[in-house]
Amino acid sequence: MTKYLISFPSEAMVVPDDELDAVVESSHAVIEEAKAAGVYVFGGGIDEGVAPVRVSADGTVTDGAYPGRTVLNGGFTVLELPSREAALEWAARIAAACRCEQELREFGYDPAS
């Protein structure tokens, strides 16, 4: 099976304050469904309060992301699924729960993982 990254940037989720609790509840429900279906691998949100750093092979730490890269923020879910069609279905379910479009990416196969 293939692992898929389903994600959205923070600015995509525009929800009125009085509806935020409902969004949290519905998104958690979809994640619970993915866990029950045995397809959930990992998920969460990027902690935007912690600045990124780059770490070189010799252990040198440099503040910031790669120059010229866009900001990585928002939420993501990794699911392991039998097909791209299944990934599209789960992405649609997450989009409905979060009330924003989701970006779908496929991880390349790594025989060592």
GUKE-106208 format. One record per residue: residue number from 1; residue in one letter; x, y, z of N, C-alpha, C in turn. Coordinates in Angstrom, 2 decimals. Layout:
# GUKE-106208
{pt NUM "a" {X Y Z} {X Y Z} {X Y Z}}
...
//
This chain:
# GUKE-106208
{pt 1 "m" {0.84 -1.18 0.00} {0.00 0.00 0.00} {0.89 1.25 0.00}}
{pt 2 "t" {0.32 2.34 -0.44} {1.03 3.60 -0.57} {0.62 4.56 0.55}}
{pt 3 "k" {1.58 5.35 0.99} {1.30 6.38 1.99} {1.01 7.69 1.27}}
{pt 4 "y" {0.00 8.41 1.75} {-0.41 9.68 1.17} {-0.38 10.77 2.23}}
{pt 5 "l" {0.07 11.96 1.82} {0.05 13.13 2.67} {-1.15 13.98 2.27}}
{pt 6 "i" {-2.03 14.24 3.20} {-3.19 15.09 3.00} {-2.98 16.29 3.91}}
{pt 7 "s" {-2.92 17.50 3.33} {-2.54 18.66 4.13} {-3.22 19.94 3.66}}
{pt 8 "f" {-3.10 20.96 4.50} {-3.60 22.29 4.16} {-2.76 23.33 4.89}}
{pt 9 "p" {-2.56 24.51 4.27} {-1.85 25.58 4.97} {-2.79 26.28 5.95}}
{pt 10 "s" {-2.25 26.87 6.97} {-3.06 27.55 7.99} {-4.03 28.56 7.40}}
{pt 11 "e" {-3.57 29.33 6.42} {-4.42 30.39 5.88} {-5.61 29.87 5.09}}
{pt 12 "a" {-5.62 28.59 4.75} {-6.76 28.01 4.01} {-7.97 27.79 4.91}}
{pt 13 "m" {-7.73 27.62 6.19} {-8.84 27.33 7.09} {-9.38 28.64 7.66}}
{pt 14 "v" {-10.44 29.11 7.05} {-11.09 30.35 7.48} {-12.46 29.95 8.04}}
{pt 15 "v" {-12.53 29.90 9.35} {-13.74 29.43 10.03} {-14.12 30.47 11.08}}
{pt 16 "p" {-15.38 30.88 11.12} {-15.80 31.81 12.16} {-15.56 31.20 13.55}}
{pt 17 "d" {-15.20 32.04 14.49} {-14.89 31.58 15.85} {-15.99 30.72 16.45}}
{pt 18 "d" {-17.24 31.07 16.18} {-18.34 30.31 16.78} {-18.54 28.95 16.13}}
{pt 19 "e" {-17.83 28.66 15.04} {-17.93 27.36 14.37} {-16.69 26.50 14.56}}
{pt 20 "l" {-15.67 27.05 15.20} {-14.40 26.34 15.34} {-14.55 25.03 16.11}}
{pt 21 "d" {-15.32 25.02 17.18} {-15.50 23.78 17.96} {-16.12 22.68 17.10}}
{pt 22 "a" {-17.06 23.04 16.23} {-17.69 22.05 15.34} {-16.69 21.51 14.34}}
{pt 23 "v" {-15.81 22.36 13.84} {-14.78 21.92 12.89} {-13.81 20.97 13.58}}
{pt 24 "v" {-13.39 21.31 14.78} {-12.48 20.44 15.53} {-13.15 19.08 15.76}}
{pt 25 "e" {-14.39 19.09 16.17} {-15.12 17.84 16.43} {-15.24 17.00 15.17}}
{pt 26 "s" {-15.62 17.61 14.06} {-15.81 16.84 12.82} {-14.47 16.34 12.27}}
{pt 27 "s" {-13.41 17.14 12.38} {-12.12 16.68 11.88} {-11.58 15.53 12.74}}
{pt 28 "h" {-11.77 15.62 14.05} {-11.34 14.53 14.92} {-12.14 13.25 14.64}}
{pt 29 "a" {-13.41 13.41 14.29} {-14.24 12.24 13.96} {-13.72 11.53 12.72}}
{pt 30 "v" {-13.30 12.30 11.71} {-12.76 11.68 10.49} {-11.46 10.94 10.81}}
{pt 31 "i" {-10.63 11.53 11.65} {-9.37 10.87 12.02} {-9.67 9.58 12.79}}
{pt 32 "e" {-10.66 9.61 13.67} {-11.05 8.39 14.38} {-11.55 7.31 13.41}}
{pt 33 "e" {-12.26 7.73 12.37} {-12.71 6.78 11.34} {-11.51 6.18 10.60}}
{pt 34 "a" {-10.51 7.00 10.30} {-9.31 6.50 9.63} {-8.57 5.50 10.53}}
{pt 35 "k" {-8.51 5.81 11.83} {-7.87 4.88 12.76} {-8.63 3.56 12.82}}
{pt 36 "a" {-9.96 3.65 12.90} {-10.78 2.44 12.96} {-10.66 1.62 11.68}}
{pt 37 "a" {-10.44 2.29 10.56} {-10.29 1.60 9.28} {-8.88 1.03 9.10}}
{pt 38 "g" {-7.97 1.36 10.02} {-6.61 0.83 9.95} {-5.73 1.51 8.91}}
{pt 39 "v" {-6.09 2.74 8.47} {-5.31 3.42 7.43} {-4.53 4.62 7.97}}
{pt 40 "y" {-4.77 4.99 9.22} {-4.11 6.15 9.81} {-2.66 5.83 10.14}}
{pt 41 "v" {-1.74 6.70 9.72} {-0.32 6.54 10.06} {0.09 7.59 11.07}}
{pt 42 "f" {-0.18 8.87 10.75} {0.25 9.96 11.62} {-0.44 11.24 11.17}}
{pt 43 "g" {-0.61 12.16 12.08} {-1.17 13.46 11.71} {-0.91 14.48 12.78}}
{pt 44 "g" {-1.13 15.73 12.43} {-0.97 16.80 13.40} {-0.89 18.13 12.71}}
{pt 45 "g" {-0.52 19.11 13.46} {-0.35 20.46 12.93} {1.05 20.95 13.21}}
{pt 46 "i" {1.56 21.76 12.29} {2.88 22.34 12.48} {2.78 23.40 13.58}}
{pt 47 "d" {3.65 23.34 14.57} {3.67 24.32 15.66} {4.34 25.59 15.13}}
{pt 48 "e" {3.52 26.56 14.79} {4.02 27.79 14.19} {4.76 28.67 15.19}}
{pt 49 "g" {4.72 28.33 16.47} {5.44 29.06 17.50} {6.89 28.64 17.63}}
{pt 50 "v" {7.28 27.58 16.93} {8.65 27.08 16.97} {9.27 27.31 15.59}}
{pt 51 "a" {10.29 28.15 15.55} {10.92 28.49 14.27} {11.70 27.30 13.71}}
{pt 52 "p" {11.69 27.14 12.37} {12.45 26.04 11.76} {13.95 26.31 11.78}}
{pt 53 "v" {14.72 25.26 11.75} {16.17 25.34 11.61} {16.60 24.32 10.56}}
{pt 54 "r" {17.79 24.56 9.99} {18.38 23.59 9.07} {19.57 22.96 9.79}}
{pt 55 "v" {19.73 21.65 9.66} {20.81 20.93 10.33} {21.67 20.27 9.25}}
{pt 56 "s" {22.95 20.59 9.23} {23.86 20.02 8.22} {24.41 18.67 8.70}}
{pt 57 "a" {25.11 18.01 7.82} {25.65 16.68 8.13} {26.63 16.71 9.29}}
{pt 58 "d" {27.32 17.84 9.48} {28.27 17.92 10.60} {27.61 18.40 11.89}}
{pt 59 "g" {26.29 18.60 11.85} {25.55 19.01 13.04} {25.38 20.52 13.19}}
{pt 60 "t" {25.93 21.29 12.25} {25.76 22.73 12.31} {24.28 23.08 12.15}}
{pt 61 "v" {23.81 23.98 13.02} {22.41 24.40 13.01} {22.33 25.83 12.50}}
{pt 62 "t" {21.48 26.05 11.49} {21.27 27.38 10.92} {19.80 27.73 11.09}}
{pt 63 "d" {19.53 28.93 11.61} {18.15 29.38 11.79} {17.45 29.53 10.45}}
{pt 64 "g" {16.18 29.17 10.44} {15.34 29.40 9.27} {15.21 28.22 8.34}}
{pt 65 "a" {14.20 28.33 7.47} {13.96 27.32 6.45} {14.92 27.57 5.28}}
{pt 66 "y" {14.88 26.70 4.29} {15.67 26.92 3.09} {15.32 28.27 2.48}}
{pt 67 "p" {16.31 29.04 2.06} {16.01 30.33 1.43} {15.10 30.14 0.21}}
{pt 68 "g" {14.15 31.06 0.08} {13.25 31.02 -1.07} {12.10 30.05 -0.95}}
{pt 69 "r" {12.01 29.29 0.12} {10.93 28.33 0.32} {9.74 29.01 0.94}}
{pt 70 "t" {8.57 28.51 0.62} {7.37 29.05 1.25} {7.27 28.52 2.68}}
{pt 71 "v" {6.49 29.19 3.47} {6.30 28.81 4.86} {5.55 27.48 4.93}}
{pt 72 "l" {6.03 26.59 5.76} {5.34 25.33 6.01} {4.56 25.48 7.30}}
{pt 73 "n" {3.24 25.41 7.20} {2.39 25.52 8.38} {1.12 24.73 8.12}}
{pt 74 "g" {0.19 24.80 9.04} {-1.08 24.13 8.85} {-1.12 22.74 9.43}}
{pt 75 "g" {-2.01 21.94 8.88} {-2.21 20.60 9.40} {-1.97 19.55 8.33}}
{pt 76 "f" {-1.71 18.34 8.77} {-1.46 17.25 7.83} {-1.88 15.92 8.43}}
{pt 77 "t" {-2.14 14.99 7.54} {-2.46 13.62 7.93} {-1.76 12.70 6.94}}
{pt 78 "v" {-1.17 11.64 7.44} {-0.58 10.61 6.58} {-1.43 9.37 6.72}}
{pt 79 "l" {-1.93 8.88 5.59} {-2.73 7.66 5.56} {-2.07 6.66 4.64}}
{pt 80 "e" {-2.19 5.38 4.94} {-1.69 4.31 4.08} {-2.89 3.65 3.44}}
{pt 81 "l" {-2.96 3.75 2.11} {-4.17 3.37 1.39} {-3.86 2.51 0.17}}
{pt 82 "p" {-4.84 1.74 -0.29} {-4.61 0.83 -1.40} {-4.59 1.49 -2.78}}
{pt 83 "s" {-5.09 2.74 -2.89} {-5.16 3.37 -4.22} {-5.26 4.89 -4.10}}
{pt 84 "r" {-4.96 5.54 -5.21} {-5.12 7.00 -5.27} {-6.59 7.38 -5.12}}
{pt 85 "e" {-7.46 6.56 -5.68} {-8.90 6.82 -5.56} {-9.33 6.84 -4.10}}
{pt 86 "a" {-8.82 5.89 -3.30} {-9.13 5.87 -1.87} {-8.57 7.12 -1.19}}
{pt 87 "a" {-7.37 7.55 -1.62} {-6.76 8.75 -1.05} {-7.62 9.98 -1.37}}
{pt 88 "l" {-8.13 10.06 -2.58} {-8.99 11.17 -2.96} {-10.27 11.19 -2.12}}
{pt 89 "e" {-10.81 10.01 -1.85} {-12.02 9.93 -1.02} {-11.75 10.41 0.41}}
{pt 90 "w" {-10.63 9.97 0.99} {-10.29 10.40 2.35} {-9.99 11.90 2.37}}
{pt 91 "a" {-9.29 12.41 1.35} {-9.00 13.84 1.28} {-10.29 14.65 1.24}}
{pt 92 "a" {-11.28 14.17 0.50} {-12.57 14.86 0.43} {-13.27 14.85 1.79}}
{pt 93 "r" {-13.17 13.75 2.51} {-13.78 13.67 3.84} {-13.11 14.64 4.81}}
{pt 94 "i" {-11.78 14.71 4.73} {-11.05 15.64 5.59} {-11.37 17.08 5.20}}
{pt 95 "a" {-11.46 17.35 3.89} {-11.81 18.70 3.42} {-13.18 19.13 3.94}}
{pt 96 "a" {-14.13 18.22 3.91} {-15.48 18.53 4.41} {-15.43 18.83 5.91}}
{pt 97 "a" {-14.66 18.03 6.65} {-14.58 18.22 8.11} {-13.85 19.52 8.46}}
{pt 98 "c" {-12.79 19.83 7.74} {-11.99 21.02 8.04} {-12.51 22.28 7.35}}
{pt 99 "r" {-13.45 22.08 6.43} {-14.05 23.19 5.67} {-13.03 23.95 4.84}}
{pt 100 "c" {-12.04 23.22 4.31} {-11.09 23.81 3.38} {-10.49 22.72 2.50}}
{pt 101 "e" {-10.10 23.12 1.28} {-9.49 22.16 0.36} {-8.24 21.55 0.98}}
{pt 102 "q" {-7.96 20.33 0.57} {-6.78 19.61 1.04} {-5.85 19.35 -0.15}}
{pt 103 "e" {-4.57 19.39 0.11} {-3.58 19.06 -0.90} {-3.23 17.59 -0.72}}
{pt 104 "l" {-3.19 16.84 -1.81} {-2.88 15.42 -1.74} {-1.54 15.16 -2.42}}
{pt 105 "r" {-0.66 14.48 -1.72} {0.65 14.08 -2.26} {0.89 12.62 -1.92}}
{pt 106 "e" {1.64 11.99 -2.80} {1.94 10.56 -2.62} {3.41 10.41 -2.26}}
{pt 107 "f" {3.68 9.61 -1.23} {5.06 9.32 -0.88} {5.61 8.27 -1.85}}
{pt 108 "g" {6.87 8.45 -2.24} {7.52 7.45 -3.08} {7.79 6.19 -2.27}}
{pt 109 "y" {7.79 5.07 -2.95} {8.03 3.79 -2.28} {9.47 3.69 -1.84}}
{pt 110 "d" {9.70 3.27 -0.61} {11.03 3.04 -0.08} {11.04 1.62 0.48}}
{pt 111 "p" {11.74 0.71 -0.18} {11.73 -0.69 0.27} {12.33 -0.89 1.66}}
{pt 112 "a" {13.09 0.09 2.15} {13.70 -0.04 3.48} {12.74 0.41 4.59}}
{pt 113 "s" {11.59 0.98 4.22} {10.70 1.47 5.28} {9.59 0.49 5.57}}
//
